[in-house]
Amino acid sequence: MASRLHAHIGTFRQLEILLALYQGGSVKAASESLFLTQPTVSMQLKKLSEAIGLPLYHQVGRKLKFTDAGLATVKTAQQILQSCEALDMQLSDLRGLKSGTLRLASATTAKYFIPHLLGPFCERYPGIDIQFTVANRQKVIERLEQGLDDFYVFSYVPEGLELETIEFMSNDLVAIAEQNHPLTKQKRVSLEQFCQQDFLIRESGSGTRYATESFFSKQSVSPKVKMTIASNEAIIHSVLSRLGVSILSAHTLAFGEMYGVKVLNVEGLPIKSKWSFSWTKAHHLSPIANVFLNYVETEGREMMKQAIKL
């Protein structure tokens, strides 16, 4: 039976290569992520396509466009490999071991505190491999819809999806300026004054951008946007260079140890939100994921509160 299945849907290795191609977007990226040569990747993908009897993707310029057969195979490959990983972790758990892979995807700003959370956990369970993906909010939502990870970390949990969620800790968004900026001399800054300054904003798809635009919309005001910048670090350095003011997560400053930046007391700010760990209701948590979730809800949360001195 197994050999007949392989003849129609390919081997586990071929499915793994197909997933790497889908996630990486190119044969080169797939070969690098799996430490294989590009000819090997191309040959295995060709064999997989022949086994299925349909083309899996087409090259359109520099991009790959997956066919319906390719997308269906990708979805099934994800389910098959996740089931194999879950079995491996269950067997390890039965042996009294804690090993396997924990997959996390987080919005960009969460990268400042997630490593501090993972450090003690990995020390306790050294057999666990961690796959930590950092992307803007929209990319994390896309990963969630594809079911690529165990947990997804958001400041604003997306609506319209069947999710389980636990709130983890606060994520206040604050107004910042270079320490010698004229507004830093004021005890309180009106929102109108703040909006008159050159404003540096995160890119579309960013959680910080989403929260900032929602805030200004509710206040019926608009900032004077000067630059759109795709990273917190670049915004901070732009602020330090006196290119403008901005709104960023307080964690960016706390964990990034940025000096020369001052938080402004602006009317209506900070924007209050909370970091949350989410997972799909349909996704059965592995033993490792359950252990991590318990850690997050107990000592992990308390440890982070102390770290940021809440």
Secondary structure, 3 states (H helix, E strand, C coil): CHHHHHHHHCCHHHHHHHHHHHHHCCHHHHHHHHCCCHHHHHHHHHHHHHHHCCCCEEEECCEEEECHHHHHHHHHHHHHHHHHHHHHHHHHHHCCCCCEEEEEEEEHHHHHCHHHHHHHHHHHCCCEEEEEEEECHHHHHHHHHHCCCCEEEECCCCCCCCEEEEEEEECCEEEEEECCCHHHHCCCECHHHHHCCEEEEECCCCHHHHHHHHHHHHCCCCCEEEEEECCHHHHHHHHHCCCCEEEEEHHHHHHHCCCCEEEECECCCCECCEEEEEEECCCCCCHHHHHHHHHHHHHHHHHHHHHCCC
